[in-house]
């Protein structure tokens, strides 16, 4: 990533520019195989396709901070070496054990360690948000995924069943399976809301970065949780109702994928409207 230079060739901004560019090159070379694996994962798992946008968005956040970065002093810290060493050891262990989660963690630790050691705390603090934003390009660890997904599936199944029943359709629930008069639906992991929550949380954090008020940032991020649940409840409920009329084919194939995409876009629009509403409110207060 490249920053705009100052006219003074020996300025701290130029030194920070060179060091940040050097860190970006070193990390890119070291983790190139990991990134290629992630690209394959994003292209084969639609629930993680947002990963393609993470690095460009992180670079964009750095770009918006370029003026502040050029004004900050370069004050290398030896404290960065323990962080760098920890990240390097984690990378070696993950390479030997094929533990991908540890590989992903090592990437963040190595970037932080290099920044602290070469640039100091002030520059590292300024770049902390785009660095942590990179976490969204990694898949959720399998053990945590199962631990969180099962209760979410049961919750969404239960709420959707009550809504379908309230609308006058015969329905019965057993676990995460909804029994209808003509077919049955199983609420699988993709409908648990966790993966869409991951994507919405990424968008919410991006809007929070663009927001100017602390309370707006908190609202934008926390609202992604009920939004993800609501979207998946609508998806499961709608699929159940349509299955009464058109059979189980509405729960699979093109229609199921297309409905998921439409509802995800709908959730994104809600977040966008929420962001503009919160920002317009803060703007009016500032004018008054």
QUIBELFEN-V442448 format. One record per residue. N is the residue number from 0. RES is the residue in one letter. SS is DSSP state (H for helix, E for strand, - for the rest). PHI is phi as a letter, one per 30 degrees, with the letter a starting at -180 (999 if undefined). BURIAL is I if it has 9 or more other ideal C-beta (glycine too) atoms within 8 Angstrom, else O. Layout:
BEGIN
n=N res=RES ss=SS phi=PHI burial=BURIAL
n=N res=RES ss=SS phi=PHI burial=BURIAL
END
This chain:
BEGIN
n=0 res=X ss=- phi=999 burial=O
n=1 res=X ss=- phi=c burial=O
n=2 res=X ss=- phi=c burial=I
n=3 res=X ss=- phi=d burial=O
n=4 res=X ss=- phi=d burial=I
n=5 res=X ss=- phi=d burial=O
n=6 res=X ss=- phi=d burial=O
n=7 res=X ss=- phi=d burial=O
n=8 res=X ss=- phi=d burial=O
n=9 res=X ss=- phi=c burial=O
n=10 res=X ss=- phi=d burial=I
n=11 res=X ss=H phi=e burial=I
n=12 res=X ss=H phi=d burial=I
n=13 res=X ss=H phi=d burial=I
n=14 res=X ss=H phi=d burial=I
n=15 res=X ss=H phi=d burial=I
n=16 res=X ss=H phi=e burial=I
n=17 res=X ss=H phi=d burial=O
n=18 res=X ss=H phi=d burial=I
n=19 res=X ss=H phi=d burial=I
n=20 res=X ss=H phi=d burial=I
n=21 res=X ss=H phi=d burial=I
n=22 res=X ss=H phi=d burial=I
n=23 res=X ss=H phi=d burial=I
n=24 res=X ss=H phi=d burial=O
n=25 res=X ss=H phi=d burial=I
n=26 res=X ss=H phi=d burial=I
n=27 res=X ss=H phi=d burial=I
n=28 res=X ss=H phi=d burial=O
n=29 res=X ss=H phi=d burial=O
n=30 res=X ss=- phi=c burial=I
n=31 res=X ss=H phi=e burial=O
n=32 res=X ss=H phi=d burial=O
n=33 res=X ss=H phi=d burial=I
n=34 res=X ss=H phi=d burial=I
n=35 res=X ss=H phi=d burial=O
n=36 res=X ss=H phi=d burial=I
n=37 res=X ss=H phi=d burial=I
n=38 res=X ss=H phi=d burial=I
n=39 res=X ss=H phi=d burial=O
n=40 res=X ss=H phi=d burial=I
n=41 res=X ss=H phi=d burial=I
n=42 res=X ss=H phi=d burial=O
n=43 res=X ss=H phi=c burial=O
n=44 res=X ss=- phi=b burial=I
n=45 res=X ss=H phi=d burial=O
n=46 res=X ss=H phi=d burial=I
n=47 res=X ss=H phi=c burial=I
n=48 res=X ss=- phi=d burial=I
n=49 res=X ss=- phi=d burial=I
n=50 res=X ss=H phi=e burial=I
n=51 res=X ss=H phi=d burial=O
n=52 res=X ss=H phi=c burial=O
n=53 res=X ss=H phi=d burial=I
n=54 res=X ss=H phi=d burial=O
n=55 res=X ss=H phi=e burial=O
n=56 res=X ss=H phi=d burial=I
n=57 res=X ss=H phi=d burial=I
n=58 res=X ss=H phi=d burial=I
n=59 res=X ss=H phi=d burial=O
n=60 res=X ss=H phi=d burial=I
n=61 res=X ss=H phi=d burial=I
n=62 res=X ss=H phi=d burial=I
n=63 res=X ss=H phi=d burial=O
n=64 res=X ss=- phi=c burial=I
n=65 res=X ss=H phi=d burial=I
n=66 res=X ss=H phi=d burial=O
n=67 res=X ss=H phi=d burial=O
n=68 res=X ss=H phi=d burial=I
n=69 res=X ss=H phi=d burial=I
n=70 res=X ss=H phi=c burial=O
n=71 res=X ss=- phi=d burial=I
n=72 res=X ss=- phi=d burial=O
n=73 res=X ss=- phi=c burial=I
n=74 res=X ss=- phi=b burial=O
n=75 res=X ss=- phi=e burial=I
n=76 res=X ss=- phi=c burial=I
n=77 res=X ss=- phi=d burial=O
n=78 res=X ss=H phi=d burial=O
n=79 res=X ss=H phi=d burial=I
n=80 res=X ss=H phi=d burial=I
n=81 res=X ss=H phi=d burial=O
n=82 res=X ss=H phi=d burial=I
n=83 res=X ss=H phi=d burial=I
n=84 res=X ss=H phi=d burial=I
n=85 res=X ss=H phi=d burial=I
n=86 res=X ss=H phi=d burial=I
n=87 res=X ss=H phi=d burial=I
n=88 res=X ss=H phi=d burial=O
n=89 res=X ss=H phi=d burial=I
n=90 res=X ss=H phi=d burial=I
n=91 res=X ss=H phi=d burial=O
n=92 res=X ss=H phi=d burial=I
n=93 res=X ss=H phi=d burial=I
n=94 res=X ss=H phi=d burial=O
n=95 res=X ss=H phi=d burial=O
n=96 res=X ss=H phi=c burial=O
n=97 res=X ss=- phi=i burial=O
n=98 res=X ss=- phi=c burial=O
n=99 res=X ss=H phi=d burial=I
n=100 res=X ss=H phi=d burial=I
n=101 res=X ss=H phi=d burial=I
n=102 res=X ss=H phi=d burial=I
n=103 res=X ss=H phi=d burial=I
n=104 res=X ss=H phi=d burial=I
n=105 res=X ss=H phi=d burial=I
n=106 res=X ss=H phi=d burial=I
n=107 res=X ss=H phi=d burial=I
n=108 res=X ss=H phi=d burial=I
n=109 res=X ss=H phi=d burial=I
n=110 res=X ss=H phi=d burial=I
n=111 res=X ss=H phi=d burial=I
n=112 res=X ss=H phi=d burial=I
n=113 res=X ss=H phi=d burial=I
n=114 res=X ss=H phi=d burial=I
n=115 res=X ss=H phi=d burial=I
n=116 res=X ss=H phi=d burial=I
n=117 res=X ss=H phi=c burial=I
n=118 res=X ss=H phi=c burial=I
n=119 res=X ss=- phi=j burial=I
n=120 res=X ss=H phi=d burial=O
n=121 res=X ss=H phi=d burial=I
n=122 res=X ss=H phi=d burial=I
n=123 res=X ss=H phi=d burial=I
n=124 res=X ss=H phi=d burial=O
n=125 res=X ss=H phi=d burial=I
n=126 res=X ss=- phi=c burial=I
n=127 res=X ss=H phi=d burial=O
n=128 res=X ss=H phi=d burial=O
n=129 res=X ss=H phi=d burial=I
n=130 res=X ss=H phi=d burial=I
n=131 res=X ss=H phi=d burial=O
n=132 res=X ss=H phi=d burial=I
n=133 res=X ss=H phi=d burial=I
n=134 res=X ss=H phi=d burial=O
n=135 res=X ss=H phi=d burial=I
n=136 res=X ss=H phi=d burial=I
n=137 res=X ss=- phi=c burial=I
n=138 res=X ss=- phi=d burial=O
n=139 res=X ss=- phi=d burial=I
n=140 res=X ss=- phi=e burial=O
n=141 res=X ss=H phi=e burial=O
n=142 res=X ss=H phi=d burial=O
n=143 res=X ss=H phi=d burial=O
n=144 res=X ss=H phi=d burial=I
n=145 res=X ss=H phi=d burial=O
n=146 res=X ss=H phi=d burial=O
n=147 res=X ss=H phi=d burial=I
n=148 res=X ss=H phi=d burial=I
n=149 res=X ss=H phi=e burial=I
n=150 res=X ss=H phi=d burial=O
n=151 res=X ss=H phi=d burial=I
n=152 res=X ss=H phi=d burial=I
n=153 res=X ss=H phi=d burial=I
n=154 res=X ss=H phi=d burial=I
n=155 res=X ss=H phi=d burial=I
n=156 res=X ss=H phi=d burial=I
n=157 res=X ss=H phi=d burial=I
n=158 res=X ss=H phi=d burial=I
n=159 res=X ss=H phi=d burial=I
n=160 res=X ss=H phi=d burial=I
n=161 res=X ss=H phi=d burial=O
n=162 res=X ss=H phi=d burial=I
n=163 res=X ss=H phi=d burial=I
n=164 res=X ss=H phi=d burial=I
n=165 res=X ss=H phi=d burial=O
n=166 res=X ss=- phi=d burial=O
n=167 res=X ss=- phi=j burial=O
n=168 res=X ss=- phi=c burial=I
n=169 res=X ss=- phi=d burial=O
n=170 res=X ss=E phi=a burial=I
n=171 res=X ss=E phi=b burial=O
n=172 res=X ss=E phi=c burial=I
n=173 res=X ss=E phi=b burial=O
n=174 res=X ss=- phi=i burial=O
n=175 res=X ss=- phi=c burial=O
n=176 res=X ss=E phi=c burial=I
n=177 res=X ss=E phi=c burial=I
n=178 res=X ss=E phi=c burial=O
n=179 res=X ss=E phi=c burial=I
n=180 res=X ss=- phi=d burial=O
n=181 res=X ss=- phi=c burial=O
n=182 res=X ss=- phi=a burial=O
n=183 res=X ss=E phi=b burial=O
n=184 res=X ss=E phi=b burial=I
n=185 res=X ss=E phi=c burial=O
n=186 res=X ss=- phi=d burial=I
n=187 res=X ss=- phi=c burial=O
n=188 res=X ss=H phi=e burial=I
n=189 res=X ss=H phi=d burial=O
n=190 res=X ss=H phi=c burial=I
n=191 res=X ss=- phi=d burial=I
n=192 res=X ss=- phi=j burial=I
n=193 res=X ss=H phi=d burial=I
n=194 res=X ss=H phi=d burial=I
n=195 res=X ss=H phi=d burial=I
n=196 res=X ss=H phi=d burial=I
n=197 res=X ss=H phi=e burial=I
n=198 res=X ss=H phi=d burial=I
n=199 res=X ss=H phi=d burial=I
n=200 res=X ss=H phi=d burial=I
n=201 res=X ss=H phi=d burial=I
n=202 res=X ss=H phi=d burial=I
n=203 res=X ss=H phi=d burial=I
n=204 res=X ss=H phi=d burial=I
n=205 res=X ss=H phi=d burial=I
n=206 res=X ss=H phi=d burial=I
n=207 res=X ss=H phi=d burial=I
n=208 res=X ss=H phi=d burial=I
n=209 res=X ss=H phi=d burial=O
n=210 res=X ss=- phi=d burial=I
n=211 res=X ss=- phi=c burial=O
n=212 res=X ss=- phi=c burial=O
n=213 res=X ss=H phi=d burial=O
n=214 res=X ss=H phi=d burial=O
n=215 res=X ss=H phi=d burial=I
n=216 res=X ss=H phi=d burial=I
n=217 res=X ss=H phi=d burial=I
n=218 res=X ss=H phi=d burial=I
n=219 res=X ss=H phi=d burial=I
n=220 res=X ss=H phi=d burial=I
n=221 res=X ss=H phi=d burial=O
n=222 res=X ss=H phi=d burial=I
n=223 res=X ss=H phi=d burial=I
n=224 res=X ss=H phi=d burial=O
n=225 res=X ss=H phi=d burial=O
n=226 res=X ss=H phi=d burial=I
n=227 res=X ss=H phi=d burial=I
n=228 res=X ss=H phi=d burial=I
n=229 res=X ss=H phi=d burial=I
n=230 res=X ss=H phi=d burial=I
n=231 res=X ss=H phi=d burial=I
n=232 res=X ss=H phi=d burial=I
n=233 res=X ss=H phi=d burial=I
n=234 res=X ss=H phi=d burial=I
n=235 res=X ss=H phi=d burial=I
n=236 res=X ss=H phi=d burial=I
n=237 res=X ss=H phi=d burial=I
n=238 res=X ss=H phi=d burial=I
n=239 res=X ss=H phi=d burial=I
n=240 res=X ss=H phi=d burial=I
n=241 res=X ss=H phi=d burial=I
n=242 res=X ss=H phi=d burial=I
n=243 res=X ss=H phi=d burial=I
n=244 res=X ss=H phi=c burial=O
n=245 res=X ss=H phi=c burial=O
n=246 res=X ss=- phi=i burial=O
n=247 res=X ss=H phi=d burial=I
n=248 res=X ss=H phi=d burial=O
n=249 res=X ss=H phi=d burial=I
n=250 res=X ss=H phi=c burial=I
n=251 res=X ss=- phi=b burial=O
n=252 res=X ss=H phi=i burial=O
n=253 res=X ss=H phi=d burial=O
n=254 res=X ss=H phi=d burial=I
n=255 res=X ss=H phi=d burial=I
n=256 res=X ss=H phi=d burial=I
n=257 res=X ss=H phi=d burial=O
n=258 res=X ss=H phi=d burial=I
n=259 res=X ss=H phi=d burial=I
n=260 res=X ss=H phi=d burial=O
n=261 res=X ss=H phi=d burial=O
n=262 res=X ss=H phi=d burial=I
n=263 res=X ss=H phi=d burial=I
n=264 res=X ss=H phi=d burial=O
n=265 res=X ss=H phi=d burial=I
n=266 res=X ss=H phi=d burial=I
n=267 res=X ss=H phi=d burial=I
n=268 res=X ss=H phi=d burial=O
n=269 res=X ss=H phi=d burial=I
n=270 res=X ss=H phi=d burial=I
n=271 res=X ss=H phi=d burial=I
n=272 res=X ss=H phi=d burial=O
n=273 res=X ss=H phi=d burial=I
n=274 res=X ss=H phi=d burial=I
n=275 res=X ss=H phi=d burial=O
n=276 res=X ss=H phi=d burial=O
n=277 res=X ss=H phi=d burial=I
n=278 res=X ss=H phi=d burial=I
n=279 res=X ss=H phi=d burial=O
n=280 res=X ss=H phi=d burial=O
n=281 res=X ss=H phi=d burial=I
n=282 res=X ss=H phi=d burial=O
n=283 res=X ss=H phi=d burial=O
n=284 res=X ss=H phi=d burial=O
n=285 res=X ss=H phi=d burial=O
n=286 res=X ss=H phi=d burial=O
n=287 res=X ss=- phi=d burial=O
END
